[in-house]
Amino acid sequence: MLYSIFAYDVADSLPLRKQARPGHIARLQEMAESGRLLLAGPNPAIDSEDPGEAGFSGSLIVAEFDSLEQAQQWANDDPYLAAGVYEKVVVKPFKKVLPA
């Protein structure tokens, strides 16, 4: 089943993001290679593709897991969470409707 992972950044998270990004991206790349990642990306803190020093306010990941517990555990092991980038992470079941 698909699950959405909504992560909310702490204020001024950009330096922490830069530090933990390689590990975060490596985990997502592994998931993509296994065919389980539907989408992943950050939410710019301003209305811009490249927010520069404004940084990001959070992230969204939609991926396939065997259970809600497995999705939550994967989210709990994210390098961004360990580095203090995220102040809150919410994991929920997700039903893809479109595109088919």
Backbone bond lengths (Angstrom), bond angles and torsions (degrees), N, CA, C in turn:
res aa  C-N    CA-C-N  psi(-1)  N-CA   C-N-CA  omega(-1)  CA-C   N-CA-C  phi
1 M - - - 1.450 - - 1.530 108.74 -
2 L 1.332 114.66 153.61 1.463 119.40 176.65 1.526 110.64 -85.72
3 Y 1.340 114.65 149.34 1.465 122.11 176.95 1.520 108.27 -136.51
4 S 1.338 115.21 142.67 1.455 120.16 173.70 1.520 108.30 -99.90
5 I 1.301 114.89 138.53 1.457 121.89 177.01 1.521 106.39 -119.97
6 F 1.335 115.42 109.28 1.460 122.28 177.56 1.516 107.53 -101.24
7 A 1.316 117.31 120.44 1.457 121.65 179.56 1.519 109.00 -117.56
8 Y 1.309 115.89 135.83 1.459 122.84 -177.57 1.522 109.00 -112.86
9 D 1.338 116.35 124.23 1.466 121.66 -176.94 1.529 112.33 -75.49
10 V 1.318 114.26 153.86 1.456 120.81 167.04 1.534 107.06 -73.23
11 A 1.313 117.28 165.13 1.468 120.85 176.12 1.523 109.85 -62.69
12 D 1.310 116.48 144.33 1.473 122.76 176.78 1.529 112.15 54.16
13 S 1.319 116.22 48.42 1.468 121.47 -175.77 1.520 114.73 -81.63
14 L 1.326 118.46 -10.30 1.461 120.73 -171.88 1.531 114.00 -54.34
15 P 1.329 120.79 -46.86 1.472 118.67 178.62 1.538 112.72 -61.14
16 L 1.315 117.01 -37.78 1.463 120.72 177.73 1.518 110.91 -67.34
17 R 1.333 116.47 -40.25 1.467 120.97 177.47 1.528 110.63 -59.84
18 K 1.316 116.06 -47.69 1.468 119.97 -178.22 1.521 111.15 -58.91
19 Q 1.315 116.58 -39.44 1.462 121.52 -178.11 1.538 111.68 -68.27
20 A 1.328 117.26 -42.05 1.468 121.19 -173.94 1.527 113.62 -94.28
21 R 1.323 118.18 -4.64 1.462 122.03 -173.45 1.528 114.73 -57.33
22 P 1.323 120.67 -43.54 1.476 118.37 -178.13 1.532 113.09 -56.83
23 G 1.309 118.17 -44.21 1.460 120.79 178.99 1.517 112.30 -67.63
24 H 1.316 116.22 -39.39 1.469 121.78 178.51 1.528 109.90 -61.90
25 I 1.318 117.04 -48.56 1.469 122.02 -178.53 1.531 110.48 -66.33
26 A 1.308 118.43 -37.97 1.469 121.28 179.51 1.527 111.17 -60.05
27 R 1.318 117.55 -42.03 1.468 120.99 178.66 1.529 110.93 -65.35
28 L 1.329 116.10 -41.56 1.463 119.42 178.61 1.526 110.92 -66.35
29 Q 1.317 116.81 -39.01 1.466 120.49 178.49 1.525 111.16 -62.90
30 E 1.321 117.14 -40.85 1.477 120.85 176.18 1.520 110.56 -59.35
31 M 1.316 116.03 -44.09 1.456 120.40 179.90 1.522 110.86 -65.68
32 A 1.331 117.44 -40.28 1.464 121.46 178.18 1.528 110.29 -62.63
33 E 1.308 116.92 -43.42 1.463 121.26 -179.34 1.517 112.10 -64.08
34 S 1.333 117.12 -28.27 1.464 120.42 178.64 1.529 111.60 -85.73
35 G 1.350 117.29 -1.38 1.453 121.60 177.95 1.519 114.84 79.72
36 R 1.337 117.49 14.07 1.466 121.01 -176.29 1.529 113.61 -98.57
37 L 1.326 118.61 -9.75 1.460 121.54 -176.69 1.524 110.76 -94.98
38 L 1.330 116.61 121.03 1.458 121.11 177.24 1.521 110.44 -87.00
39 L 1.337 116.94 -46.12 1.465 121.32 176.56 1.518 109.69 -163.58
40 A 1.318 114.74 157.58 1.468 120.91 177.56 1.511 108.64 -159.00
41 G 1.323 115.83 142.27 1.453 119.59 176.04 1.514 111.53 174.89
42 P 1.339 114.69 164.95 1.460 120.22 -179.17 1.526 112.10 -90.10
43 N 1.319 114.84 162.48 1.467 122.81 173.11 1.524 107.68 -100.47
44 P 1.340 118.63 110.12 1.464 119.46 176.24 1.530 110.66 -58.02
45 A 1.313 116.15 142.95 1.467 121.36 -179.48 1.522 112.07 -72.09
46 I 1.340 116.62 -17.16 1.466 121.67 176.61 1.530 108.18 -129.22
47 D 1.300 117.25 168.63 1.460 122.31 -177.50 1.527 109.98 -78.68
48 S 1.346 114.88 76.01 1.458 120.88 -177.28 1.520 109.62 -159.20
49 E 1.325 116.32 141.22 1.468 121.31 174.28 1.526 110.80 -60.25
50 D 1.324 115.95 -38.52 1.459 122.15 178.93 1.528 108.26 -119.06
51 P 1.332 117.68 94.92 1.457 119.93 -175.38 1.520 114.52 -77.05
52 G 1.332 117.15 -2.68 1.462 120.04 179.16 1.521 111.89 55.82
53 E 1.314 116.08 -135.09 1.467 121.03 -176.69 1.525 113.37 -69.98
54 A 1.355 118.21 -11.79 1.468 120.38 175.50 1.522 110.31 -66.15
55 G 1.333 115.89 -28.05 1.459 120.78 175.20 1.512 113.86 73.11
56 F 1.317 114.82 -146.82 1.454 122.14 -171.29 1.523 110.37 -131.97
57 S 1.331 114.67 154.10 1.461 119.78 -179.41 1.520 112.52 -104.97
58 G 1.322 116.93 -8.52 1.454 120.54 -179.43 1.508 111.12 168.21
59 S 1.333 114.95 -167.68 1.457 121.28 -178.44 1.512 110.17 -146.93
60 L 1.337 115.36 157.68 1.455 122.38 173.88 1.519 108.65 -130.07
61 I 1.314 115.13 132.36 1.458 122.28 174.23 1.522 106.68 -129.41
62 V 1.313 116.85 133.96 1.466 121.89 171.33 1.518 105.98 -123.53
63 A 1.329 115.24 120.28 1.460 119.92 -174.59 1.523 110.58 -149.64
64 E 1.313 114.78 164.11 1.461 121.88 -179.33 1.521 110.55 -93.91
65 F 1.324 114.86 131.25 1.461 122.73 175.46 1.518 108.39 -136.47
66 D 1.318 117.54 163.33 1.465 121.97 179.08 1.524 112.43 -75.88
67 S 1.348 116.83 -23.42 1.461 119.94 -177.22 1.524 109.97 -160.08
68 L 1.314 115.55 163.77 1.456 121.06 174.96 1.524 110.31 -60.98
69 E 1.309 116.45 -39.90 1.466 120.07 179.14 1.521 111.66 -61.83
70 Q 1.341 117.06 -40.67 1.466 120.60 178.69 1.527 110.50 -65.95
71 A 1.333 116.64 -40.75 1.468 120.48 178.70 1.527 110.11 -64.23
72 Q 1.330 116.94 -42.30 1.463 121.16 179.58 1.527 110.69 -64.12
73 Q 1.331 116.92 -41.61 1.466 119.95 179.21 1.527 111.07 -64.60
74 W 1.335 116.23 -41.26 1.463 119.73 177.97 1.523 109.66 -60.62
75 A 1.327 116.67 -44.93 1.467 121.10 179.07 1.526 111.19 -63.08
76 N 1.320 116.99 -39.49 1.467 121.47 -179.63 1.528 112.04 -65.07
77 D 1.331 117.16 -24.34 1.466 121.57 -177.95 1.535 112.80 -93.12
78 D 1.342 117.58 6.36 1.463 120.97 -177.19 1.535 110.56 -66.67
79 P 1.333 117.77 132.99 1.459 120.58 176.90 1.526 113.95 -56.92
80 Y 1.327 117.70 -31.18 1.465 119.56 176.85 1.526 111.18 -63.84
81 L 1.311 117.71 -38.47 1.465 120.63 178.10 1.525 109.70 -66.64
82 A 1.324 116.71 -45.37 1.470 120.94 179.27 1.531 111.85 -62.49
83 A 1.336 117.51 -32.68 1.464 121.90 -178.15 1.525 112.85 -83.81
84 G 1.335 117.33 -4.76 1.456 120.11 179.66 1.515 114.88 85.86
85 V 1.330 118.09 14.41 1.462 121.84 178.07 1.532 109.88 -68.82
86 Y 1.324 116.31 -43.91 1.456 121.29 -175.52 1.520 111.31 -95.49
87 E 1.323 115.61 134.94 1.455 119.82 172.90 1.521 111.15 -94.47
88 K 1.351 116.51 -22.38 1.457 120.75 -177.02 1.527 108.45 -155.04
89 V 1.331 115.84 140.00 1.459 121.52 177.01 1.525 107.80 -132.20
90 V 1.337 116.11 128.91 1.459 121.88 179.73 1.525 108.29 -119.57
91 V 1.332 116.37 125.76 1.462 122.48 179.95 1.526 108.08 -115.08
92 K 1.341 115.66 128.97 1.463 120.89 -178.50 1.521 110.18 -139.73
93 P 1.343 117.09 150.54 1.458 119.45 170.75 1.530 109.53 -60.13
94 F 1.333 115.86 148.66 1.462 121.14 -177.05 1.527 108.21 -134.76
95 K 1.321 116.42 132.56 1.458 121.47 176.77 1.528 108.50 -112.39
96 K 1.311 116.07 112.73 1.463 121.19 178.40 1.536 108.37 -77.97
97 V 1.328 115.70 128.36 1.451 121.86 178.55 1.529 110.54 -110.07
98 L 1.329 116.08 -48.56 1.461 121.32 -178.66 1.519 110.57 -135.90
99 P 1.287 120.56 150.86 1.464 124.45 -9.58 1.516 110.52 -69.31
100 A 1.294 114.99 154.41 1.483 121.22 -177.07 1.501 110.79 -71.04
